[in-house]
């Protein structure tokens, strides 16, 4: 019972499975969303750093020229085009204060323009850098970094100081004046990052599918395990409830299993027979018999010694046990108690003897009826001749009745061979008692007993 309860607790009903699956899906979805959010933050930080590196590279190239006048736009265009050749860069655009394109690289179609440049300028003054997700003309996703371009050398913004402590005011260079209202936009490709994101999503889906598959595999395992346990319990109960004894032995002729009925045939020692040689229970000839019959025996009669019931006759049937590969594992023995069958056989023999005796009695009765008919005839004759002599006539009448009674006994003997339904009739109790007294009258007189008859109406 404990084992059955354990299997019942492991079994998951349908509603529990649905609830488990939904909970698991929610957990996986939340975990995936959080992972993607963290990855997105990391990607944005990485792209921002990469964009800043590109922008600083452009600024450095402009600063390296140290022009005395405003920079040459054609040279700036060439620098931006060279930098834009990097695989991860979708485009680089340099805008003026009105949002028009000054120079660009990898830009297809008409020149780009910033529509609301004033709002963007305010936002840049507040944050310094603006980032956003965008798309190229081909529809590819990009991460755009926008900031004011500052191609200045990293000198003291407060000016230089001479050896005597005199401060030199900073001089506004032509590059400085030119770059005051310029903005630079760098669009970085999101292809590799989108691929990594898709891989993360696919990984999460695989994890979810694998978890669901694992749940159903575990559920199927428990169902199969429980079915096997129930089948084992059913088989054990079936074997234990058999009316015949069942014993299984291995290849070494040792007892492996024995059911309740087989144990009862051997008395108290039947409780501890596992592992014992079958010859110690059924005699030494049983192993020889199994070898000769190749483990197959039908209806072999043997006897076993019971501690209290004496020798018990048994009918032995044996069949080989084989595994899934057809190899012999031993044999199974079926023992049937023949005591009831022997009793039935004895009753049948007794019935046959009684039937023979009935036929003999019928023949004897038939021979007796003929003399009885003659005796009754003479008794009837004397009863008619002795009219007027009541006592003698009464004796003659008794003779007739006794002959009739003897004839009924003979008839019953004849009916013994061919029984028939009894025929019941009503008779006054007074007549039966009076008849009995007349039968006993000679004996009563001899012993000096007088009977007075007085019956109620």
Secondary structure as the mmCIF struct_conf table of DSSP 4:
data_model
#
loop_
_struct_conf.conf_type_id
_struct_conf.id
_struct_conf.beg_label_comp_id
_struct_conf.beg_label_asym_id
_struct_conf.beg_label_seq_id
_struct_conf.end_label_comp_id
_struct_conf.end_label_asym_id
_struct_conf.end_label_seq_id
HELX_RH_AL_P HELX_RH_AL_P1 UNK A 2 UNK A 10
HELX_LH_PP_P HELX_LH_PP_P1 UNK A 11 UNK A 13
HELX_RH_AL_P HELX_RH_AL_P2 UNK A 14 UNK A 65
BEND BEND1 UNK A 68 UNK A 70
HELX_LH_PP_P HELX_LH_PP_P2 UNK A 71 UNK A 72
HELX_RH_AL_P HELX_RH_AL_P3 UNK A 73 UNK A 84
TURN_TY1_P TURN_TY1_P1 UNK A 85 UNK A 85
BEND BEND2 UNK A 86 UNK A 86
TURN_TY1_P TURN_TY1_P2 UNK A 87 UNK A 88
STRN STRN1 UNK A 89 UNK A 95
TURN_TY1_P TURN_TY1_P3 UNK A 97 UNK A 98
BEND BEND3 UNK A 99 UNK A 99
STRN STRN2 UNK A 100 UNK A 100
STRN STRN3 UNK A 101 UNK A 105
BEND BEND4 UNK A 106 UNK A 106
BEND BEND5 UNK A 109 UNK A 110
HELX_LH_PP_P HELX_LH_PP_P3 UNK A 111 UNK A 112
STRN STRN4 UNK A 113 UNK A 113
BEND BEND6 UNK A 115 UNK A 115
HELX_RH_AL_P HELX_RH_AL_P4 UNK A 117 UNK A 127
BEND BEND7 UNK A 128 UNK A 128
STRN STRN5 UNK A 129 UNK A 135
TURN_TY1_P TURN_TY1_P4 UNK A 137 UNK A 138
STRN STRN6 UNK A 141 UNK A 148
TURN_TY1_P TURN_TY1_P5 UNK A 157 UNK A 158
STRN STRN7 UNK A 160 UNK A 161
TURN_TY1_P TURN_TY1_P6 UNK A 163 UNK A 164
BEND BEND8 UNK A 165 UNK A 165
HELX_LH_PP_P HELX_LH_PP_P4 UNK A 166 UNK A 166
STRN STRN8 UNK A 167 UNK A 168
HELX_LH_PP_P HELX_LH_PP_P5 UNK A 169 UNK A 171
HELX_RH_AL_P HELX_RH_AL_P5 UNK A 174 UNK A 178
TURN_TY1_P TURN_TY1_P7 UNK A 179 UNK A 181
STRN STRN9 UNK A 183 UNK A 189
HELX_RH_AL_P HELX_RH_AL_P6 UNK A 191 UNK A 240
TURN_TY1_P TURN_TY1_P8 UNK A 241 UNK A 241
BEND BEND9 UNK A 243 UNK A 244
STRN STRN10 UNK A 245 UNK A 249
TURN_TY1_P TURN_TY1_P9 UNK A 251 UNK A 252
BEND BEND10 UNK A 253 UNK A 253
STRN STRN11 UNK A 254 UNK A 254
STRN STRN12 UNK A 255 UNK A 258
HELX_RH_AL_P HELX_RH_AL_P7 UNK A 260 UNK A 265
TURN_TY1_P TURN_TY1_P10 UNK A 266 UNK A 266
HELX_RH_3T_P HELX_RH_3T_P1 UNK A 267 UNK A 272
TURN_TY1_P TURN_TY1_P11 UNK A 274 UNK A 275
BEND BEND11 UNK A 276 UNK A 276
STRN STRN13 UNK A 277 UNK A 277
TURN_TY1_P TURN_TY1_P12 UNK A 278 UNK A 278
HELX_RH_AL_P HELX_RH_AL_P8 UNK A 279 UNK A 282
TURN_TY1_P TURN_TY1_P13 UNK A 284 UNK A 284
HELX_RH_AL_P HELX_RH_AL_P9 UNK A 285 UNK A 292
TURN_TY1_P TURN_TY1_P14 UNK A 293 UNK A 295
STRN STRN14 UNK A 297 UNK A 306
TURN_TY1_P TURN_TY1_P15 UNK A 307 UNK A 309
STRN STRN15 UNK A 310 UNK A 322
TURN_TY1_P TURN_TY1_P16 UNK A 324 UNK A 325
BEND BEND12 UNK A 326 UNK A 326
STRN STRN16 UNK A 328 UNK A 337
HELX_RH_AL_P HELX_RH_AL_P10 UNK A 339 UNK A 385
TURN_TY1_P TURN_TY1_P17 UNK A 386 UNK A 388
HELX_RH_AL_P HELX_RH_AL_P11 UNK A 390 UNK A 417
BEND BEND13 UNK A 418 UNK A 418
HELX_RH_AL_P HELX_RH_AL_P12 UNK A 429 UNK A 446
TURN_TY1_P TURN_TY1_P18 UNK A 447 UNK A 448
#
